[in-house]
Amino acid sequence: MSFVGQFDRLPTDALWSRSRDASAAEVSAALDRRDPGLADLASLLSPTAAGQLEPLAMRAHQLTQQRFGKVIRLFAPLYLSNECVNNCQYCGFSRDNPILRVTLSVDEVVREAEALAGQGFRNILLVAGEHPRFVSNGYLADCIAALRDAVPSISLEVGPMETDEYRPLAQAGAEGLVAYQETYDRDVYANMHTSGPKRNFNWRLETPERAHAAGFRRLGIGTLFGLSDWRRETLCLAAHAQYLLRHCWKSQLTLSLPRLRPCAGEFEPLTGFSDRALVQAICALRLLLPDVGIVLSTRESANLRDRLIPLGVTMMSAGSHTEPGGYTGAGQDNLHYTDRGQIVELAGNASEWAATGQFDIADEREPSTVAATLTHLGYEPVWKDWDAAILTN
């Protein structure tokens, strides 16, 4: 049975109710439990548990140091294309948004990667909107092949594919696949995704399983906070993680908890998710999933990111750009403007413009500054933790 079948059988309403109404005794028991379950996670997400955030944070800190040590893995996103056939109300790349778009050539992707390598990165996440015409399997394989000698760790965040479509990308040298469900609420999901292949909730939900079968050794999942109730989303994300740990055990797993940021289209969050709630969710997830990595992106402010480091985070992006060509200015010669999916010719000097980003960055510090801050806080910034040569012996 895939996770889709298990997901539909989850006692989601009962768990969600407990996450809102847990008693002090239930919270205390969850904090003391050596092997907590989803019901304990629900208790730790409750308003009652928010009053015990300090002991929860201490447990999360202890577990993270025991399992991961005082290291933070650093990575950077490299956007290949902001072309997209999907209409997603919350996304700057949404098909009908009138924005400047471009797909980088393989040579331009190499230039972007070289710029990131010059800043120290050896772990790069290739990101693209979902558009088979511009971002084909062959194009992705060519990008991976061009980068793999200089970039030891390459991951992908692209449109979902069949297992047989993923397999040549893993064989080309990509080791990781990131696929956020965005929201685990089926009704909200349907309202947010009004056209395009992304409308298929179940197809997206099964993506990590197909990626595991194709040979990716790292899997990343997440939910976009601001679309549905944060407690319900965290519970569903945790259930998904538990399933993948059991059934996709050959792959390492990471979780992301991104919050909505301003973007083209000016979508406003539908629900709240405060800084304090983010802290509570990260700490509660660490107690339930002590061996799972937790990713913190530049969507969050520098001050908040620094304060979250000891509480369960194991991986961070730094110096990020969310537009294709953001690190070198690559792609300017091929910029075009689209309105409701139709290309409109540009007037004027395109060299003065840049492609539109997916969302606004909150932490704009240079990677070297982020690394220095980690060192100051007593953590080791890790730029490289993998090399394909490991598999050749």
BAKOLMI-393549 format. One record per residue (C-alpha): residue number from 1; x, y, z; residue in one letter. Coordinates in Angstrom, 3 decimals, always signed. Example, Ala and Ser with C-alpha at 12.3 -4.5 7.8 and 13.67 -1.06 7.14 Angstrom:
<sites>
SITE num        u        v        w residu
SITE   1  +12.300   -4.500   +7.800      A
SITE   2  +13.670   -1.060   +7.140      S
</sites>
This chain:
<sites>
SITE num        u        v        w residu
SITE   1   +0.000   +0.000   +0.000      M
SITE   2   +1.334   +3.447   -0.924      S
SITE   3   +1.116   +6.346   +1.488      F
SITE   4   -2.019   +7.526   -0.316      V
SITE   5   -3.910   +4.505   +1.005      G
SITE   6   -2.533   +4.953   +4.513      Q
SITE   7   -3.134   +8.702   +4.438      F
SITE   8   -6.833   +8.214   +3.787      D
SITE   9   -7.028   +5.935   +6.859      R
SITE  10   -5.239   +8.273   +9.260      L
SITE  11   -7.323   +9.391  +12.274      P
SITE  12   -6.571  +12.962  +11.233      T
SITE  13   -9.588  +14.577  +12.874      D
SITE  14   -8.949  +12.862  +16.215      A
SITE  15   -5.269  +13.820  +16.168      L
SITE  16   -6.100  +17.391  +15.156      W
SITE  17   -8.596  +17.621  +18.023      S
SITE  18   -5.970  +16.412  +20.487      R
SITE  19   -3.484  +18.970  +19.134      S
SITE  20   -5.924  +21.699  +20.152      R
SITE  21   -7.222  +20.269  +23.420      D
SITE  22   -4.447  +18.165  +25.016      A
SITE  23   -4.311  +18.298  +28.808      S
SITE  24   -1.280  +19.143  +30.920      A
SITE  25   -1.007  +15.462  +31.882      A
SITE  26   -0.979  +14.398  +28.231      E
SITE  27   +1.709  +16.967  +27.403      V
SITE  28   +3.835  +15.865  +30.362      S
SITE  29   +3.512  +12.212  +29.323      A
SITE  30   +4.495  +13.059  +25.740      A
SITE  31   +7.572  +14.939  +26.931      L
SITE  32   +8.673  +11.946  +28.995      D
SITE  33   +7.904   +9.262  +26.412      R
SITE  34  +11.029   +7.535  +25.076      R
SITE  35   +9.304   +6.384  +21.868      D
SITE  36   +6.534   +8.910  +21.127      P
SITE  37   +3.820   +8.388  +18.514      G
SITE  38   +1.498  +10.639  +16.548      L
SITE  39   -0.821  +11.097  +19.525      A
SITE  40   +2.135  +12.367  +21.558      D
SITE  41   +3.094  +14.714  +18.719      L
SITE  42   -0.454  +16.064  +18.750      A
SITE  43   -0.112  +16.778  +22.482      S
SITE  44   +3.227  +18.540  +21.927      L
SITE  45   +1.651  +20.797  +19.294      L
SITE  46   -1.170  +21.892  +21.603      S
SITE  47   -1.710  +25.309  +23.225      P
SITE  48   -1.013  +23.592  +26.549      T
SITE  49   +2.401  +22.472  +25.301      A
SITE  50   +3.128  +26.030  +24.149      A
SITE  51   +3.242  +26.887  +27.834      G
SITE  52   +6.030  +24.308  +28.252      Q
SITE  53   +8.119  +25.417  +25.296      L
SITE  54  +11.344  +25.624  +27.318      E
SITE  55  +11.472  +21.943  +28.379      P
SITE  56  +10.333  +20.953  +24.867      L
SITE  57  +13.154  +22.990  +23.336      A
SITE  58  +15.686  +21.486  +25.746      M
SITE  59  +14.674  +17.945  +24.770      R
SITE  60  +14.876  +18.845  +21.072      A
SITE  61  +18.320  +20.395  +21.547      H
SITE  62  +19.622  +17.329  +23.402      Q
SITE  63  +18.283  +14.888  +20.826      L
SITE  64  +19.672  +16.864  +17.899      T
SITE  65  +23.159  +16.980  +19.417      Q
SITE  66  +23.030  +13.266  +20.249      Q
SITE  67  +22.018  +12.249  +16.719      R
SITE  68  +23.677  +14.905  +14.522      F
SITE  69  +26.347  +16.591  +16.633      G
SITE  70  +26.968  +20.325  +16.309      K
SITE  71  +27.086  +20.526  +12.532      V
SITE  72  +24.883  +22.297   +9.990      I
SITE  73  +24.895  +21.196   +6.355      R
SITE  74  +24.833  +24.186   +3.966      L
SITE  75  +23.307  +24.244   +0.491      F
SITE  76  +22.141  +26.700   -2.156      A
SITE  77  +19.217  +26.543   -4.591      P
SITE  78  +20.062  +27.031   -8.276      L
SITE  79  +16.981  +27.959  -10.281      Y
SITE  80  +17.058  +26.581  -13.829      L
SITE  81  +13.720  +27.911  -15.075      S
SITE  82  +10.665  +29.827  -13.911      N
SITE  83   +8.479  +28.532  -16.747      E
SITE  84   +5.443  +26.640  -15.447      C
SITE  85   +2.242  +25.085  -16.781      V
SITE  86   +0.545  +25.015  -13.365      N
SITE  87   -1.676  +27.651  -11.825      N
SITE  88   -0.899  +27.675   -8.100      C
SITE  89   -2.409  +30.666   -6.349      Q
SITE  90   +0.442  +31.059   -3.831      Y
SITE  91   +3.398  +30.772   -6.237      C
SITE  92   +5.241  +33.528   -8.071      G
SITE  93   +5.838  +31.180  -11.021      F
SITE  94   +2.110  +30.452  -11.477      S
SITE  95   +1.318  +30.172  -15.206      R
SITE  96   -1.066  +33.130  -15.391      D
SITE  97   +1.166  +35.538  -13.464      N
SITE  98   +2.495  +38.275  -15.786      P
SITE  99   +6.231  +37.902  -15.089      I
SITE 100   +9.630  +37.808  -16.774      L
SITE 101  +10.609  +34.214  -17.480      R
SITE 102  +13.668  +32.361  -18.723      V
SITE 103  +15.163  +28.875  -18.874      T
SITE 104  +18.938  +28.794  -18.524      L
SITE 105  +21.082  +26.950  -21.050      S
SITE 106  +23.316  +24.176  -19.737      V
SITE 107  +26.340  +26.469  -20.103      D
SITE 108  +24.552  +29.151  -18.086      E
SITE 109  +23.712  +26.589  -15.393      V
SITE 110  +27.406  +25.730  -15.215      V
SITE 111  +28.253  +29.431  -14.776      R
SITE 112  +25.752  +29.705  -11.926      E
SITE 113  +27.148  +26.571  -10.267      A
SITE 114  +30.715  +27.832  -10.604      E
SITE 115  +29.691  +31.053   -8.859      A
SITE 116  +28.195  +29.030   -6.012      L
SITE 117  +31.261  +26.790   -5.819      A
SITE 118  +33.371  +29.930   -5.547      G
SITE 119  +31.422  +30.774   -2.385      Q
SITE 120  +32.138  +27.326   -0.953      G
SITE 121  +29.017  +25.345   -1.877      F
SITE 122  +29.400  +21.682   -2.785      R
SITE 123  +25.726  +20.886   -2.214      N
SITE 124  +23.322  +22.400   -4.760      I
SITE 125  +19.573  +22.028   -5.212      L
SITE 126  +18.455  +22.415   -8.854      L
SITE 127  +14.979  +24.003   -8.921      V
SITE 128  +12.599  +24.548  -11.825      A
SITE 129   +8.949  +25.185  -12.541      G
SITE 130   +6.988  +22.357  -14.137      E
SITE 131   +7.071  +22.790  -17.912      H
SITE 132   +7.947  +19.721  -20.031      P
SITE 133   +8.734  +21.853  -23.091      R
SITE 134  +11.455  +23.841  -21.312      F
SITE 135  +12.483  +21.486  -18.477      V
SITE 136  +12.626  +18.057  -20.075      S
SITE 137  +14.285  +14.946  -18.697      N
SITE 138  +17.017  +15.296  -21.283      G
SITE 139  +17.689  +18.889  -20.253      Y
SITE 140  +17.882  +17.930  -16.579      L
SITE 141  +20.196  +15.003  -17.322      A
SITE 142  +22.472  +17.312  -19.329      D
SITE 143  +22.595  +19.809  -16.444      C
SITE 144  +23.440  +17.080  -13.936      I
SITE 145  +26.130  +15.593  -16.171      A
SITE 146  +27.706  +19.026  -16.683      A
SITE 147  +27.846  +19.681  -12.926      L
SITE 148  +28.602  +16.355  -11.298      R
SITE 149  +32.408  +16.562  -11.475      D
SITE 150  +32.449  +19.949   -9.711      A
SITE 151  +29.394  +19.508   -7.458      V
SITE 152  +29.530  +16.331   -5.323      P
SITE 153  +25.940  +16.608   -4.086      S
SITE 154  +23.157  +17.495   -6.550      I
SITE 155  +19.484  +17.383   -5.617      S
SITE 156  +16.386  +18.202   -7.662      L
SITE 157  +13.168  +20.070   -6.952      E
SITE 158  +11.235  +19.765  -10.210      V
SITE 159   +7.842  +18.553  -11.418      G
SITE 160   +6.882  +15.001  -10.337      P
SITE 161   +7.778  +12.182  -12.730      M
SITE 162   +7.334   +8.463  -13.232      E
SITE 163   +9.944   +6.161  -11.703      T
SITE 164  +11.354   +5.339  -15.136      D
SITE 165  +11.755   +9.070  -15.815      E
SITE 166  +13.553   +9.627  -12.510      Y
SITE 167  +15.925   +6.693  -12.920      R
SITE 168  +18.222   +8.232  -15.604      P
SITE 169  +18.490  +11.411  -13.517      L
SITE 170  +19.694   +9.430  -10.509      A
SITE 171  +22.059   +7.498  -12.758      Q
SITE 172  +23.371  +10.784  -14.206      A
SITE 173  +24.492  +11.830  -10.729      G
SITE 174  +21.564  +13.434   -8.879      A
SITE 175  +21.380  +12.013   -5.370      E
SITE 176  +18.411  +13.861   -3.868      G
SITE 177  +14.786  +14.616   -4.719      L
SITE 178  +12.695  +17.245   -2.918      V
SITE 179   +8.896  +17.243   -3.310      A
SITE 180   +6.703  +19.355   -1.049      Y
SITE 181   +3.062  +18.368   -0.841      Q
SITE 182   +2.325  +22.083   -0.210      E
SITE 183   -0.766  +21.159   +1.848      T
SITE 184   -2.150  +17.835   +3.060      Y
SITE 185   -5.692  +19.248   +3.138      D
SITE 186   -7.370  +17.863   +0.012      R
SITE 187   -9.979  +20.637   -0.194      D
SITE 188   -7.445  +23.439   +0.200      V
SITE 189   -5.135  +21.696   -2.266      Y
SITE 190   -7.893  +21.639   -4.895      A
SITE 191   -8.630  +25.333   -4.358      N
SITE 192   -4.973  +26.332   -4.569      M
SITE 193   -4.157  +24.357   -7.741      H
SITE 194   -6.676  +25.438  -10.339      T
SITE 195   -5.075  +24.019  -13.496      S
SITE 196   -2.138  +21.941  -14.656      G
SITE 197   -0.824  +18.494  -13.695      P
SITE 198   -0.189  +19.641  -10.126      K
SITE 199   -3.934  +19.392   -9.502      R
SITE 200   -3.449  +15.644   -8.947      N
SITE 201   -3.085  +15.382   -5.152      F
SITE 202   -2.400  +11.637   -5.045      N
SITE 203   +0.189  +11.732   -7.838      W
SITE 204   +2.167  +14.344   -5.942      R
SITE 205   +1.795  +12.540   -2.613      L
SITE 206   +3.392   +9.385   -4.051      E
SITE 207   +6.356  +11.257   -5.571      T
SITE 208   +8.929  +10.382   -2.857      P
SITE 209   +8.115   +6.680   -3.242      E
SITE 210   +8.745   +6.813   -6.986      R
SITE 211  +11.991   +8.718   -6.396      A
SITE 212  +13.150   +6.100   -3.880      H
SITE 213  +12.394   +3.309   -6.340      A
SITE 214  +14.458   +5.182   -8.953      A
SITE 215  +17.533   +5.199   -6.722      G
SITE 216  +17.671   +8.648   -5.099      F
SITE 217  +19.514   +8.337   -1.797      R
SITE 218  +18.093  +11.512   -0.238      R
SITE 219  +14.409  +12.458   -0.049      L
SITE 220  +12.976  +15.777   +1.113      G
SITE 221   +9.336  +16.464   +1.950      I
SITE 222   +7.537  +19.453   +3.401      G
SITE 223   +4.358  +21.459   +3.636      T
SITE 224   +3.859  +25.138   +2.883      L
SITE 225   +2.613  +26.812   +6.042      F
SITE 226   -0.023  +29.474   +5.573      G
SITE 227   -2.469  +27.438   +3.478      L
SITE 228   -4.145  +25.315   +6.165      S
SITE 229   -4.088  +24.878   +9.956      D
SITE 230   -0.463  +24.472  +11.035      W
SITE 231   -1.136  +21.765  +13.608      R
SITE 232   -3.016  +19.605  +11.124      R
SITE 233   -0.323  +20.093   +8.501      E
SITE 234   +2.452  +19.161  +10.939      T
SITE 235   +0.641  +15.972  +11.959      L
SITE 236   +0.174  +14.903   +8.338      C
SITE 237   +3.782  +15.757   +7.482      L
SITE 238   +4.948  +13.628  +10.416      A
SITE 239   +2.759  +10.701   +9.361      A
SITE 240   +4.203  +10.945   +5.849      H
SITE 241   +7.730  +10.948   +7.280      A
SITE 242   +7.011   +7.876   +9.410      Q
SITE 243   +5.741   +6.014   +6.360      Y
SITE 244   +8.812   +6.900   +4.291      L
SITE 245  +11.173   +5.858   +7.083      L
SITE 246   +9.542   +2.422   +7.095      R
SITE 247   +9.099   +1.887   +3.359      H
SITE 248  +11.878   +3.980   +1.766      C
SITE 249  +14.560   +3.108   +4.288      W
SITE 250  +17.432   +3.152   +1.782      K
SITE 251  +17.098   +6.936   +1.496      S
SITE 252  +17.930   +9.631   +4.036      Q
SITE 253  +14.970  +11.869   +4.842      L
SITE 254  +14.665  +15.591   +5.524      T
SITE 255  +11.680  +17.740   +6.450      L
SITE 256  +11.079  +21.387   +5.564      S
SITE 257   +8.633  +23.789   +7.187      L
SITE 258   +8.593  +26.784   +4.802      P
SITE 259   +6.274  +29.706   +5.478      R
SITE 260   +4.652  +31.697   +2.697      L
SITE 261   +6.593  +34.744   +1.539      R
SITE 262   +5.557  +37.677   -0.690      P
SITE 263   +5.660  +36.856   -4.402      C
SITE 264   +4.247  +37.822   -7.794      A
SITE 265   +0.472  +37.519   -7.662      G
SITE 266   +0.406  +39.031   -4.149      E
SITE 267   -1.200  +35.992   -2.527      F
SITE 268   -1.943  +36.453   +1.174      E
SITE 269   -1.619  +33.553   +3.661      P
SITE 270   -4.919  +31.895   +4.538      L
SITE 271   -3.854  +30.916   +8.056      T
SITE 272   -1.377  +32.132  +10.655      G
SITE 273   +1.847  +30.423  +11.702      F
SITE 274   +3.779  +32.532  +14.207      S
SITE 275   +7.480  +32.364  +15.060      D
SITE 276   +6.578  +30.694  +18.340      R
SITE 277   +4.447  +28.103  +16.538      A
SITE 278   +7.342  +27.387  +14.159      L
SITE 279   +9.642  +26.777  +17.131      V
SITE 280   +7.057  +24.483  +18.725      Q
SITE 281   +6.571  +22.506  +15.502      A
SITE 282  +10.316  +22.017  +14.936      I
SITE 283  +10.917  +20.893  +18.507      C
SITE 284   +7.918  +18.551  +18.556      A
SITE 285   +8.963  +16.960  +15.258      L
SITE 286  +12.470  +16.402  +16.605      R
SITE 287  +11.082  +14.404  +19.547      L
SITE 288   +8.995  +12.217  +17.237      L
SITE 289  +11.635  +11.878  +14.487      L
SITE 290  +15.070  +12.064  +16.153      P
SITE 291  +17.016  +10.854  +13.095      D
SITE 292  +15.347  +12.969  +10.413      V
SITE 293  +17.040  +16.100   +9.095      G
SITE 294  +15.209  +19.418   +9.403      I
SITE 295  +15.827  +22.111   +6.786      V
SITE 296  +15.605  +25.868   +7.374      L
SITE 297  +15.609  +28.135   +4.336      S
SITE 298  +16.259  +31.826   +3.731      T
SITE 299  +12.494  +32.396   +3.814      R
SITE 300  +13.104  +33.111   +7.519      E
SITE 301  +14.867  +36.176   +8.886      S
SITE 302  +18.515  +36.102   +9.914      A
SITE 303  +17.662  +36.688  +13.568      N
SITE 304  +15.098  +33.881  +13.720      L
SITE 305  +17.334  +31.453  +11.839      R
SITE 306  +20.181  +32.051  +14.278      D
SITE 307  +17.869  +31.388  +17.232      R
SITE 308  +16.460  +28.201  +15.680      L
SITE 309  +19.835  +26.566  +15.016      I
SITE 310  +20.142  +24.817  +18.420      P
SITE 311  +16.550  +23.551  +18.422      L
SITE 312  +16.554  +20.814  +15.808      G
SITE 313  +17.759  +22.302  +12.524      V
SITE 314  +20.390  +20.265  +10.652      T
SITE 315  +20.505  +21.879   +7.207      M
SITE 316  +20.310  +25.494   +5.966      M
SITE 317  +20.369  +27.359   +2.685      S
SITE 318  +22.426  +30.544   +2.458      A
SITE 319  +22.898  +33.438   +0.044      G
SITE 320  +19.883  +32.227   -1.922      S
SITE 321  +18.366  +33.597   -5.121      H
SITE 322  +14.982  +32.326   -6.324      T
SITE 323  +15.230  +33.605   -9.912      E
SITE 324  +17.052  +31.857  -12.776      P
SITE 325  +20.398  +33.564  -13.312      G
SITE 326  +20.326  +35.148   -9.878      G
SITE 327  +23.991  +34.487   -9.068      Y
SITE 328  +25.597  +35.647  -12.327      T
SITE 329  +22.950  +37.473  -14.348      G
SITE 330  +22.811  +34.544  -16.779      A
SITE 331  +19.831  +34.245  -19.105      G
SITE 332  +19.208  +37.931  -19.741      Q
SITE 333  +19.486  +37.485  -23.516      D
SITE 334  +16.532  +35.083  -23.526      N
SITE 335  +14.146  +36.824  -21.141      L
SITE 336  +10.517  +36.953  -22.192      H
SITE 337   +7.333  +38.213  -20.617      Y
SITE 338   +4.284  +36.020  -20.285      T
SITE 339   +0.691  +37.008  -19.592      D
SITE 340   -1.696  +34.107  -18.892      R
SITE 341   +0.780  +31.712  -20.418      G
SITE 342   +1.213  +33.678  -23.643      Q
SITE 343   +4.627  +35.121  -24.562      I
SITE 344   +4.680  +38.899  -25.049      V
SITE 345   +7.653  +40.515  -26.760      E
SITE 346   +9.797  +42.758  -24.583      L
SITE 347  +10.355  +46.378  -25.480      A
SITE 348  +13.540  +48.150  -24.490      G
SITE 349  +16.897  +46.892  -23.245      N
SITE 350  +16.495  +43.438  -21.711      A
SITE 351  +19.956  +43.676  -20.148      S
SITE 352  +18.450  +46.021  -17.565      E
SITE 353  +15.984  +43.364  -16.368      W
SITE 354  +16.134  +40.049  -14.537      A
SITE 355  +13.869  +37.018  -14.364      A
SITE 356  +11.169  +37.072  -11.693      T
SITE 357  +11.915  +35.122   -8.520      G
SITE 358   +9.617  +32.538   -6.958      Q
SITE 359   +9.349  +34.440   -3.656      F
SITE 360  +11.128  +37.132   -1.648      D
SITE 361  +14.136  +36.156   +0.470      I
SITE 362  +14.175  +37.193   +4.145      A
SITE 363  +17.774  +36.310   +5.120      D
SITE 364  +19.983  +38.104   +2.584      E
SITE 365  +23.325  +37.493   +4.324      R
SITE 366  +26.289  +36.271   +2.318      E
SITE 367  +27.084  +32.549   +2.735      P
SITE 368  +30.394  +33.422   +4.402      S
SITE 369  +28.518  +35.475   +7.002      T
SITE 370  +26.125  +32.607   +7.714      V
SITE 371  +29.081  +30.218   +8.069      A
SITE 372  +30.872  +32.626  +10.408      A
SITE 373  +27.730  +32.936  +12.525      T
SITE 374  +27.467  +29.162  +12.798      L
SITE 375  +31.083  +28.963  +13.920      T
SITE 376  +30.503  +31.718  +16.466      H
SITE 377  +27.545  +29.763  +17.860      L
SITE 378  +29.736  +26.683  +18.273      G
SITE 379  +28.566  +24.798  +15.171      Y
SITE 380  +30.571  +23.492  +12.243      E
SITE 381  +29.308  +24.601   +8.816      P
SITE 382  +29.534  +21.615   +6.460      V
SITE 383  +29.851  +22.508   +2.781      W
SITE 384  +30.480  +18.954   +1.573      K
SITE 385  +29.445  +15.630   +3.110      D
SITE 386  +29.336  +13.345   +0.079      W
SITE 387  +31.464  +12.312   -2.877      D
SITE 388  +30.580   +9.818   -5.603      A
SITE 389  +34.055   +8.298   -5.206      A
SITE 390  +32.690   +6.582   -2.087      I
SITE 391  +30.738   +4.252   -4.379      L
SITE 392  +33.657   +3.340   -6.639      T
SITE 393  +35.527   +1.134   -4.177      N
</sites>
